[in-house]
Amino acid sequence: MRFHQAVSFLPTSQIVPLGQACDELGYGGMYVSDHLFNPRRLESRYTYSKREDGAPSWDSETPWPDPMCVISALAGATENLLFTTGVYIAPVRDLMTVAKSVGTTAVLSDNRLRLGVGVGWCKEEFDQTGQDFATRGKRLDEMIVALRALWAGGWVEFHGDYYDVPECQMEPSPTSPIPIIGGGHSPVALRRTAALCDGWIAAGAYSEDEAWAHLAELHDALEKADRDPEDFTIYLSLNERPDVDLYRRFAEAGVSDFVCAPWMGVTVAPGTPDDEALAARLAAVRWFADEIVAKV
């Protein structure tokens, strides 16, 4: 069982020092989200929005540093942490860019990268990169297969319905297979995850009841795909008060990885110096490590 520290919405300058602290405190990894930009005029509805207008909960000033840049920086500053994207919007990018960027990051991180993938929801991002929004799900299905082929090393090629890559070399290539983890709890996402991926990432933080319901849906999808749950990585984020027994119950049910962000519970007043804000957040991270991570 591992605990991964989420860094979405954390000031970019604080990501590396927080990662270094997590490495020393016994966390299992860092969890990095992905967006290309915040549109001034947003017409797309956020999949998990709880607002009537479908807008996301974050504001338009929210920074979204590139996940592979973040992971490369963290890899150079830590020794033990795993790095997971939750989730990387692979189909908003072209296949070769994804293969090159992710493959190189895996090499630089000494195979500590896990690629969590999802289809995305923001059509405005797809419009700017020239990728078809309507086919993003089918393209992600094929991209997962294509990426594994392109990361094999040496002369490689791939021929599919959406991607056609003649024989080429793409080096450096990963020296170990990159785990691909499927994100989302829709029926389509669960089918994709069970059929093509090495694990599952929950879509946001769940209540305990929601978590049990989605885990049951995941296990049903795995059974239909004839996959062994014991060989499957499961990431879960709980919107509940941190509790050792709670985490243990889910671990006994097969959850291998938990996503947490204790630093988010710290209220930082506007204008607080960066070093003071970081110190307050690190204190919360240490508390969680002592009271939850160490005891679980």
N, C-alpha and C positions, 0 to 999 in steps of 0.2 A: 504494500500500500504506500502510495506517494501523495504528497500535497504539493500542488503547483500554485505559485503566486501569480495571479493575474495582474497585468500592468496597464490595461486599458484605462484611459483617463488620468493616469499618473503623469505629472510633468516629465517631459522627455529627458531632461537633465538628471532626473532622479532614478531613472531605470537601472543604470549600471550599478550605482552604489547600493540600491535596494537588492539587486541580484547578488552582489558580493556578500551582503549580509545573509541572504537566504542560503547561499552556498555554505556559509559557516554554521548556520543554525539548524541544518538538517532537513531543509525542504528538498523535495524531489526535483523540482523544476520551475521554470518560468513559462507563463502562458501569454501569448502575444496575439492580439487581434489585428484585423486588416481592413483598411479602407483607403482608396486612392485620394479622395478629396471630399469636402462638404459642398454640395451645390448651393449656390445662392437661392435659386428657384428649384425647390424639390417637389416633384409631382409623384414620385414613387412612394408607395406605402411601405413602411417598415413592417416586416413580417410579424414581429412580436410586439408591435406597438399596443399600448393600452389606452391611447388617446383616440378621440373620435376622428380626428383628421388623419390618423395613421402615421403621424410624424414620430421619429425616434425620440428618446428621452434626453439625448445629449444636445448641446447647443452647437451652433455653426462655427464656433471658435475652437472646438475640440481638436487637438493634434492627433494625427494618425501616422506615426513614423513607420517607414517601410519595415515589415516584419523580418526580412532577411538581413537588413542592415542592423536591426536591433539584436537579432540572434548572433550575428557575427561579432558584434561588440561585446555581448554578454559572454560568448564563448572564450574570447580573449582575456576576460577578467575573472573567470571562474574555472573550477576544475571538475566538479561533480554533477552539476545541474543538467537535466534534460531540458530541451526547448520544444514547445509545442505551439503550433499556430491554431488559434481557436476563433474563427477559422480563416484560412487563406482562400480568397475568392479566385481560385485558379482560372475559371473560364472567362474572367474579365481580361485576361492576358492571353497572348498567343502561346502556343505549345512550346516553342523553342525557347522563349524567354523564361517560362516557368522552369523548364528542364535545366537550363543553364544556371539560373539564379539559385534555385533550390539545391541542385546538385553540388554547386560550389560551396554553398553554406554548409551542407552536410560534411564536406571534406574539411572545411575550416573549423568546424565544431567537433571534429573527431567522432563523427557518427552519433552526435547527441541530439540530432534533429528528428522530430516527429511531425509529419505534415498533416495537420488537420485541414480538411477541405470542405467547401460548401459552394452552393450555386450563386449566392448573393441575391440581393433584392433591389439594389439601386440601379435602375436602368440608365440614369444619367452617367454613371461610371462606364458602363458598356458602350454608350454612344461615343464617348470621348476616346476610347481605345479601339473602336472599330470592330468590336466583337458582338456577335448576334445575341441579343438578350433572350429571344424566344427559344433558342436551341441550347441554352446554357446547361440544362440538365443532361441532355443527351451527349453534349460535347464533354461534360465532366466525366461521364461514364467512360467514354472512349479515351479521354485524356489520362485517366488513371492507368489504363492498360499501356498507353503509349509512353508515359513517363517511366514506367518500369523497364520498358524495352530500351529507351534512350539512356537510362542510367546503368545499363549492363556493362559498359566499358568496351573499348575497341571499336571496330566498325559495326555500326548499328543502323537499323532502319525500321520504319513502321508504315503500314498501309491500312487505312480505315476509311470510314464514310466521311469523316470530317477532317481528318489529318492524314497527310500523305508525305512521308519523309523518306527521300532516297538515301542510300547508304552514305553514312557520314561518321565522323568521329567527334565526340563531345567530351573533351577532357578539361579539367580533372573529373573523373567519375567517382561516385561514392564507392568506398571499399567495403561497405556493408549495405544491405537493402534498407531503404528509407521506409519506415512504417508509414502507411497512409491511413488516416483516421477519418471516417465519415462523420459530418456534422448534421444536426437537425433531427427533429422527431416526427416529421410528416411521414405518411406511409411510403411515399416515393423515396424520401431520404433514407428511411430504415431499410427499404429493399436494396438500395444502392450500397449502403453500408454492409449489409449482410452478404451481398453477392461479391463485392469487389474490394472491400477494405480490411484492414487489420485491427480495427477497433472502432469505437463510437464516442462522439463528443456530444454531450447534452446541449440543447439550445437554450442557453440562459440559465438562471438560477431557479430551481423548483422548490415548492413546498414539499414536505415529506410525502404527502399523499400523491402529488403530481409525479414525484420521482419514482415511486413504486409503480404507478400506472405506466409510465414511459418505459421503465425497465421491463415490465411484462410485455409490452409491445415489441421491444427489441428482441427479447428472447423468443417470441413467436416468429419474428422475421428470421432469426438465426436458425431456428428449427426448420423452417420452410426452405432455407438455403442449404440445409445439411451442414451447418457449421457448428463446431464445438465451442460453447461459451467459455470454457476454461482456457482456450487459446486466444481469447479475444480481449483486447484492452478496452476498458470502459471508464470514461471521464464523466464525473458528475459534479455539479455545483448546486449547493443547497441553500435556499433562502430561509434558513432556520438559525436560531441561536446556537453557536458552536457548542457541541456536546460530544464527549468522548464516546459514550454509548451509542449515540446516533450514528457516528461514523463507523463504529464497529459493526452495527447491524447491516449497514449497506456493504461493508467489506465482506462480511460473511455471505452476502447475496451475490458476490462476484464483482463488485466495483473495485477496480484496481487503482484508480487515480481520482483525487478530489481537487477541484479548483477552488481557491479561496482568495480573499483580498482583504485581510484585516486592516490594512492601512486606509481603506475607504471609510472606515468608521470614525476616523479622526477628523474633527472639524478644524479647518485652518482658516483663520480670518483673512479677509482681503488685505494685501499689503504685508503679510507676514514674510520675513526674510526667508529665502530659499533654504538656508541651512537649518533654520528653526523648524520649518515645515517638514523637512526631511527627517530631522531628529524625532519629531512627534510620530511620524509614520513608522519609523524604524522601531520605536518603542512598542507600537501595536503589533508589529510583525514578530518581535521577540516574545511578547506575551503569548501570542498564538502558538509559537514554536514550543514554548515551555509548557503551556497548559493543554495543548491539543496534540501537536505533532509528536512530541516526546512520549506522551502517555498512550496515544493510539498505537 
